[in-house]
Amino acid sequence: MSAASGRIGASSWRERSVLPGFGLSFGILVTALSLIVLIPLAALVLKAASAGPEAIWALASSPRVQAALRLSFGAALLAASINLVFGLLIAWVLVRYDFPGRRFVDAAVDLPFALPTAVAGIALAAIYAPNGWIGSLLAPFGIRIGYTAAGVLVALIFIGLPFVVRTVQPVLAEMEAELEEAAALLGASRWRIIWSVILPPVLPAAMTGFVLAFARAVGEYGSVIFIAGNVPMVSEIAPLLIVIRLEQFDYAGAAVVGVLMLLLSFLLILFFNLLQAGLRRRLGHV
């Protein structure tokens, strides 16, 4: 009886489906996902497992590896949070205001996408190093950005900002300004309009931009190594540890660090996606 009901449910689902070819599309999806994502990740896990439980635990509990993971993930989360705030502001200005040079600013937002990461790192180091344009101005006050953990943060903010802007900008463009005007006519304050009218429809898109900026920042390498200084336990990122292990022909050790980053990234992104889904459901009931 249950099998028959299951067949009936499947057939009724097919009848309700507007687009044909679900089986073929799903097969292509699974094949492409397996070839591009799942099989390479499985190979990474198998390579890490070849090191043995003792070696995996010794590497995972190493103070140097833990310090690098803390810096990579902590700086990525902080950079994504900063980009969330400033990305919203930049998107708002680009959508709601018309000013001279607006198209230039709009195009400049995409430059971190097109600029090679190594070039970006060299440029940031030239600016924020102790003898750089901005670094030399901050040095007399005892403030150092280049070759410190702060340099890592600056580089991650630079490469992650466009993700938030480009994710939020279309949502803001579709919002009608009449809603804000109506709220103002009803006596709502500016802050009430921001929190009750503007932010609710923008938050899901902003969370998507946050997750994209975070995911991009966690694995960033090229723009960071030139400005970080790469001092172990201080400004050394986890991707650099992987490269060091590869240069030492320790492929299993590099795979172990990669799997650790993979697990932490997956758990954090899963948490953010669940939070985003909760926001969507909550806004849908409002």
N, C-alpha and C positions, 0 to 999 in steps of 0.2 A: 504493500500500500504506500509506504513511504517512498519507494523507488519510483512508483508510478506518479506520485505527486511531484517528485523531483523532476521527472521528465516533463510533466505538464508545466511546472514553473519555468524550466529552461526554454520550452517551446513558446510559452507566453512572453518570456523576455525577448526572444528573437522577433516575435511578432510586433512587440512594442518598439523595437529598435528601428530608428529612422534610417540610419546609414547601414548599408549591406557590407558584407565582407569582414565580419568581426573575426572569424577564425583565421583568415589569411593575415589580417592586420596584427592580431595578437601573436601569431607565429613569427612574423617579421620583428615585432617588438622584442620578444624573448630572445630571438637569435642575435639581433643587434646588441641588446643589453648584455648578453652572455659574452659575445666576442670582444666587446669594447670595455666592459666594466667587470663583470663577475669572474670570468676566467683569469684575467690579469691579477685581480685581487686574491683569488684562490691560490694562484702561483706565489704571490707574495706571502700569504699565510703559511703555505707549505715550506717555503724557503726559510722562514723564521722558525718554524717548528723543527727544522733539521738541526738547529743549534742545540737542542736538548733543553729540558726543563731547568736544569741548574744554570746553564749559561743565560737562558732567557731571564730568569729571576735575578741573577747577578747584574745583568745589564739594566733591567727595568728598575732595580733598586739602587743603581749607581747614583751618587749625588750629582755627578755631572749631567747625566741624562735627565734626572728629575728637575734640575735647575733649568736646563734647556727647554723642557716641556712647559714648565711654569712660565718662562719668559715668552715662548711662542704663543701659548694659549691665553695667557693673561694680557699680553700686549694686543693680541688679535681681538679679544673681547672689548678691551678699552678703546681700541681704534674704531671698532664697529659702532660702539656706543657714541663716540664723538662724531663719527660720520653720520649717525642717525639724526643727531641734533642739527648739525650744520647742513647736511644734505636736505633735510626738510626746509630749512630757511632758504637755501639756494634755489630749490625747486619752486618754492612759493614766490620768490622775487622774479624768477624767470617766467612764471605763468601769469602772475597778477599785475606786473608792472611793465610798462614800455619805457625804455630809457636808451640814450645813445650808447652804442656798443653792446646792446643786448645780444645780438647774434654772435658777436665775437666771444662773449662770456659763455654763451650756450655751447659754442663749438669747443671752447677751451676745457669744458668739463670732461670731454671725451679724450683729452690728450693722454691721460694715464693708460687708456686702453691701447693706444697706438704706439706709445713710446716704449722701446725696449727697456726691460727692467734694469739691466746693467747700466744703461745710460742714465736712467732716473736715479739710481744709486750714486753714480759719480756726481751728478748735478747736486743732489742733496748733500753729499759729503763736502762739495766745494762751497756750499752755502753755510752749512751748520757746523763745519769743523772749527776747532779753536782759532784757526787763522782764516776762516771763511768770512763772507760778507756779514752774515748775522752772528755767527759764532764769535767773531772778534769783538762785536759790540756787547755780547753777554759775558765774555770771559772776565772782564774787570769786576763783575759782580759775583764771580764764583759759580756761574751757571754754565754747565757744559751739556750740549746736546749731541754733538758728533762723537762717535766712538764710545757711546754709553747706551744703556737700555732706553733712554729717551730718544736716541736716534732711531732705534728699532720702531718705536711708536710713531715717530714722524713719517718714516717710510711706509708703514702700514696704513696710516691715514691717507697718505698720498695716493696709494694704489687702490684703496677701497671706496673713496668718496663717490666716484661716478656710479657705482652700483645703486646707492641709495637715491641719488638724484634721478637717475633714469627710471627707477622703479616707481617713484612717487610722482614724478612729473605728469605722466598721462592721467593719473587719478585726479590730481588737482585740476588739470585742464578740463576734465569732464564735469567737475563740480560747478553748479550754477551759483553765480555771485548773488542772485536774487534771494537765496536762502539766508545768506548773511545779512542782507539788507532787511529782510523780513524780521529776522531775529532782533536786529537793532531797533526797528520800528516798534517792536513789542516791549522794548525796554531792557533787553539783555545787555550786559556790559561786554566790553571787548574780550576779556578773559573768559566769560561765560560762552561767548560765541566760539572762541577757539576750542574750548574743552567739550562743548556740547554739539557744535555744528560742524566744525572743520575736522577735528582729529578723529572722531569715530569712523568715518568712511575711509580715512587715510591710513589708519593704524595697520590693517592687514598688509597693505602694500609696503608700508614702512618696515614691518617685521620681515617681509621677504627681502627687501634691500639690506636689512641688518644681517640676515643669515648669509646672503651672497657676499657681502663685504667681509664677514667673519671667515667664511670658507676660503675666500681668496687670500686673506691675510695669513691664515694658519700655515699654508704651504708656500708662502712667498720666500724667495731666496735671493734673486739677483739684485733687487734694489736694497736689500737689507745688509748684505755682507760688506758693502763699501762704506756704510755709515755706522755700522754697529761696533766696529773695533774687534769683534769676535774674541773677546776675552772669556775663557772658560769660567763658569759659575757666575759671570757678571753680564755679559752681552752676547753670549753664544746661543744661537737659535737651534731648534731641533733639526730642521733641514740641513744645516751645516754639519751636524753630527753624522747624518746619513752620508753626505759627500765625503767626510773624513774617513768613515768606515770603508766606503767604496775605494778610496785612494789607497787604503791599506789592504785591499783585496779581502776584506772581511765582509763578504756578501751576506752571510747569515746575520751578522750583527747589524748591518744596515737594514736588513729586512725586519729585524726585531723592532728597531726604532720606528720604522715605517708602520708596522702593525700597531704599535702603541699610539702613534698619531692617528691612525685610521680609527681605532676603537674610541678614543677620546672625541674625535671629530664627529663620528657617527652618533654617539650618545648626546652630545651637545646639540647637533643639528636636529636630531629626533625630538629633543626637549623643546627647541624653538618652534619646530613644525607643529607639535601638539599644542603649544601655547598659541600659535597663530590660528590653528583650527578652532580652539576655544574662543578666541576673539571673534572669529567669523560667526560662530554659532550664537554667541552672546549678542552681537550686533544684529543678527538676523531676527532675534526675538524682540529687539527694542522697537 
